[in-house]
């Protein structure tokens, strides 16, 4: 069986933990091969790094043209776990060079991100959360929102999300949930999300110390106006393996969509495809 070449972008010696975890999963898979290149930021001092026994060349923004010329005869899928500030620029690069991609990085202008793909000859999987089980939870909320609109009208909503200190932006998953809760009758905006990044506070919450550098704890609390009824939804993830496994599923899903033009898929599409295959 011919393996799918995958380039994981966002690797760097002192950062890129999610990118590194995905690269490890690619190396351990039986149907993928890790490409020895990774797009990285201009502020990264190193030009190479190791992932397992493979040396990865780190491609700075100013070297991308040369990189494209080097790999022009290869077909591969890009996985993006870079920085929120690089999302839109990277998407433009992928689309202008017809590089199908899985975007796991949150942040950036998401409307512009999708439009970049739709207006191109490219195809992509774009999702704020790559964990299939959490996507399934989102699907349940979506069903409730569409089927029982305003069911929680008059209630108040609190959303708190805790991630590693290095996560620069608000959780994309938490932001995505807001729309469903709004449909259920709960007024709420992304600015009201409580971001928790302080290790001391995280330890008090019960987050294991060994996962402070890689976790995602979310709590959604719904209270009645009188305070006599409370609903709580929680999904707590320690480590990054669940996201890496889902990312590889996104790559496998995208393989079946190569050749399509101007098409954006979500992890919901990946989940449905994995369920029906």
C-alpha positions as CSV (number, residue, x, y, z in Angstrom):
1,X,0.0,0.0,0.0
2,X,1.3,3.4,-1.0
3,X,1.6,5.7,2.0
4,X,0.2,9.2,2.0
5,X,2.9,11.9,2.4
6,X,2.1,14.4,5.2
7,X,3.8,17.6,6.0
8,X,3.2,18.8,9.5
9,X,3.7,22.6,9.8
10,X,4.4,24.5,13.1
11,X,7.3,22.4,14.3
12,X,10.1,24.1,16.2
13,X,12.5,23.0,18.9
14,X,11.0,25.1,21.7
15,X,7.3,25.2,20.7
16,X,4.9,23.5,18.4
17,X,3.9,20.8,20.9
18,X,0.7,20.0,19.0
19,X,2.6,19.8,15.7
20,X,5.2,17.5,17.3
21,X,2.5,15.2,18.6
22,X,0.8,15.0,15.2
23,X,4.2,14.3,13.6
24,X,4.8,11.4,16.0
25,X,1.4,10.0,15.2
26,X,2.1,10.2,11.5
27,X,5.4,8.4,12.0
28,X,3.6,5.6,14.0
29,X,0.8,5.2,11.4
30,X,0.9,2.4,8.8
31,X,-0.6,4.4,6.0
32,X,1.3,7.8,6.2
33,X,4.8,9.0,5.8
34,X,6.1,12.2,7.4
35,X,7.6,14.7,4.9
36,X,11.0,16.0,6.1
37,X,9.9,19.6,5.9
38,X,7.8,21.9,8.1
39,X,6.7,25.5,7.6
40,X,7.8,27.6,10.6
41,X,8.0,31.2,11.7
42,X,10.7,33.6,10.9
43,X,11.5,34.0,14.6
44,X,12.6,30.4,14.9
45,X,16.4,30.3,15.2
46,X,17.0,26.7,14.3
47,X,16.8,25.5,10.7
48,X,16.4,21.7,11.5
49,X,15.1,19.5,14.2
50,X,14.5,15.8,14.9
51,X,11.2,14.0,15.1
52,X,12.1,10.4,16.0
53,X,14.8,9.3,13.6
54,X,13.8,11.8,10.9
55,X,15.5,15.2,10.5
56,X,13.0,17.9,9.6
57,X,14.1,21.0,7.6
58,X,12.3,24.1,9.0
59,X,11.1,26.3,6.2
60,X,11.0,30.0,7.1
61,X,8.5,32.3,5.3
62,X,11.3,33.8,3.1
63,X,12.3,30.3,1.9
64,X,8.8,29.0,0.9
65,X,9.3,29.7,-2.8
66,X,12.4,27.6,-2.9
67,X,10.7,24.9,-0.9
68,X,7.8,24.7,-3.4
69,X,10.3,24.2,-6.2
70,X,11.9,21.4,-4.3
71,X,8.7,19.4,-3.8
72,X,6.9,20.3,-7.0
73,X,7.0,16.6,-8.1
74,X,5.5,15.3,-4.9
75,X,1.8,15.0,-3.8
76,X,1.2,15.5,-0.1
77,X,-1.3,16.8,2.5
78,X,-0.3,19.6,4.8
79,X,-1.3,19.7,8.5
80,X,-1.3,23.2,10.1
81,X,-0.6,23.6,13.8
82,X,1.3,26.9,13.6
83,X,0.3,30.2,15.3
84,X,-3.1,32.0,15.2
85,X,-1.4,35.0,13.6
86,X,-0.2,32.8,10.7
87,X,-3.6,31.1,9.9
88,X,-4.7,33.3,7.0
89,X,-1.3,33.8,5.5
90,X,-0.7,30.0,5.5
91,X,-4.1,29.3,4.0
92,X,-3.3,31.7,1.1
93,X,0.0,29.8,0.6
94,X,-1.7,26.4,0.6
95,X,-4.4,27.6,-1.8
96,X,-2.1,29.5,-4.2
97,X,0.1,26.4,-4.5
98,X,-2.9,23.9,-4.5
99,X,-1.7,22.1,-1.4
100,X,-4.7,20.4,0.3
101,X,-4.6,20.9,4.0
102,X,-6.0,20.2,7.4
103,X,-6.2,23.3,9.5
104,X,-6.0,22.6,13.2
105,X,-4.7,26.0,14.3
106,X,-7.3,28.2,15.9
107,X,-7.5,31.9,15.6
108,X,-7.1,34.1,12.5
109,X,-10.1,35.5,10.6
110,X,-12.2,32.3,10.1
111,X,-14.5,33.9,7.5
112,X,-11.5,34.9,5.4
113,X,-10.0,31.5,6.0
114,X,-12.9,29.7,4.5
115,X,-13.4,32.2,1.7
116,X,-9.7,31.7,0.7
117,X,-10.4,28.0,0.1
118,X,-13.8,28.5,-1.5
119,X,-12.3,31.0,-4.0
120,X,-9.5,28.6,-4.9
121,X,-8.9,25.3,-6.6
122,X,-8.0,23.8,-3.3
123,X,-9.8,21.6,-0.7
124,X,-9.4,21.6,3.1
125,X,-10.6,20.3,6.4
126,X,-10.9,23.2,8.8
127,X,-12.0,22.7,12.5
128,X,-11.4,24.4,15.8
129,X,-11.3,21.0,17.5
130,X,-9.9,17.8,16.0
131,X,-11.2,15.5,18.7
132,X,-14.0,13.4,17.2
133,X,-15.6,12.7,20.5
134,X,-15.9,16.4,21.3
135,X,-17.2,17.0,17.8
136,X,-19.9,14.4,18.6
137,X,-20.8,16.3,21.7
138,X,-21.1,19.5,19.6
139,X,-23.4,17.6,17.2
140,X,-25.7,16.7,20.1
141,X,-25.8,20.4,21.1
142,X,-26.5,21.4,17.5
143,X,-29.4,18.9,17.4
144,X,-30.8,20.3,20.6
145,X,-30.4,23.9,19.4
146,X,-32.2,23.2,16.1
147,X,-34.9,21.0,17.5
148,X,-35.6,22.9,20.8
149,X,-34.8,26.6,20.2
150,X,-35.1,28.9,23.2
151,X,-35.5,25.8,25.5
152,X,-33.3,27.6,28.0
153,X,-34.6,31.1,27.6
154,X,-34.3,33.1,30.8
155,X,-31.3,31.0,32.0
156,X,-27.7,32.4,32.3
157,X,-24.6,30.9,30.8
158,X,-21.0,30.7,32.0
159,X,-18.2,29.3,29.9
160,X,-14.7,28.6,31.3
161,X,-11.9,27.1,29.4
162,X,-8.4,26.1,30.6
163,X,-5.5,25.4,28.4
164,X,-1.7,25.4,28.7
165,X,-0.1,28.8,29.4
166,X,1.3,29.0,25.9
167,X,-2.1,29.0,24.1
168,X,-2.4,32.6,22.9
169,X,-6.0,32.7,21.8
170,X,-9.4,31.8,23.3
171,X,-10.5,28.2,22.7
172,X,-12.0,27.8,19.2
173,X,-14.2,25.0,20.6
174,X,-15.6,27.2,23.3
175,X,-16.3,29.9,20.7
176,X,-18.0,27.4,18.4
177,X,-20.3,26.3,21.2
178,X,-21.7,29.8,21.7
179,X,-23.9,29.7,18.6
180,X,-25.7,26.6,19.8
181,X,-26.3,28.1,23.2
182,X,-27.6,31.3,21.6
183,X,-30.1,29.2,19.7
184,X,-31.2,27.6,22.9
185,X,-32.1,31.1,24.3
186,X,-28.9,32.0,26.1
187,X,-27.4,35.4,25.2
188,X,-23.6,35.1,25.3
189,X,-20.6,36.5,23.4
190,X,-17.1,35.2,23.0
191,X,-15.8,38.1,25.1
192,X,-17.5,36.6,28.1
193,X,-15.6,33.3,27.9
194,X,-13.3,32.9,30.9
195,X,-9.8,32.0,29.8
196,X,-7.7,30.2,32.4
197,X,-4.0,30.1,31.8
198,X,-2.4,30.5,35.2
199,X,-0.8,27.2,36.4
200,X,-1.7,27.9,40.1
201,X,-5.3,28.3,39.3
202,X,-5.3,25.2,37.1
203,X,-3.8,23.1,39.9
204,X,-6.5,24.3,42.2
205,X,-9.1,23.1,39.6
206,X,-7.6,19.6,39.8
207,X,-5.7,19.5,36.6
208,X,-2.8,17.0,36.9
209,X,0.5,18.8,37.2
210,X,2.0,16.6,34.4
211,X,-0.6,17.9,31.9
212,X,-0.3,21.6,32.7
213,X,1.6,22.0,29.5
214,X,-1.0,20.2,27.4
215,X,-4.7,20.0,28.4
216,X,-8.1,21.4,27.5
217,X,-10.7,21.6,30.2
218,X,-14.1,23.2,29.3
219,X,-17.1,23.8,31.5
220,X,-20.5,25.2,30.4
221,X,-22.8,26.1,33.3
222,X,-26.5,27.0,32.8
223,X,-28.5,28.5,35.7
224,X,-32.2,29.4,35.9
225,X,-33.1,32.9,36.7
226,X,-34.1,32.0,40.3
227,X,-30.9,29.9,40.7
228,X,-32.8,26.8,41.7
229,X,-31.9,24.8,38.6
230,X,-28.5,24.2,37.2
231,X,-27.2,22.3,34.2
232,X,-23.5,21.6,33.7
233,X,-21.6,20.2,30.7
234,X,-17.9,19.4,31.0
235,X,-15.3,17.9,28.7
236,X,-11.8,17.6,30.1
237,X,-8.9,16.4,28.0
238,X,-5.4,15.7,29.4
239,X,-2.6,15.5,26.9
240,X,-2.8,15.9,23.1
241,X,-3.3,12.4,21.7
242,X,-7.0,12.7,21.1
243,X,-6.4,15.7,18.8
244,X,-3.6,14.0,17.0
245,X,-5.6,10.9,16.3
246,X,-8.5,13.0,15.0
247,X,-6.1,15.0,12.8
248,X,-5.0,11.9,11.1
249,X,-8.6,10.9,10.6
250,X,-9.0,14.3,8.9
251,X,-6.1,13.6,6.6
252,X,-7.6,10.2,5.7
253,X,-10.9,11.8,5.0
254,X,-9.2,14.5,2.8
255,X,-7.5,11.8,0.7
256,X,-10.9,10.9,-0.6
257,X,-11.7,14.5,-1.5
258,X,-8.5,15.3,-3.5
259,X,-9.3,16.9,-6.8
260,X,-12.3,18.8,-5.5
261,X,-12.1,22.5,-5.9
262,X,-13.2,25.3,-3.5
263,X,-14.5,22.9,-0.9
264,X,-14.2,23.2,2.9
265,X,-15.0,20.3,5.2
266,X,-15.4,20.2,8.9
267,X,-14.6,17.6,11.5
268,X,-18.3,17.0,11.6
269,X,-18.0,15.8,8.0
270,X,-15.0,13.7,9.0
271,X,-17.0,12.2,11.9
272,X,-20.0,11.4,9.6
273,X,-17.7,9.9,7.0
274,X,-15.9,7.7,9.6
275,X,-19.2,6.6,11.0
276,X,-20.7,5.6,7.6
277,X,-17.6,4.0,6.0
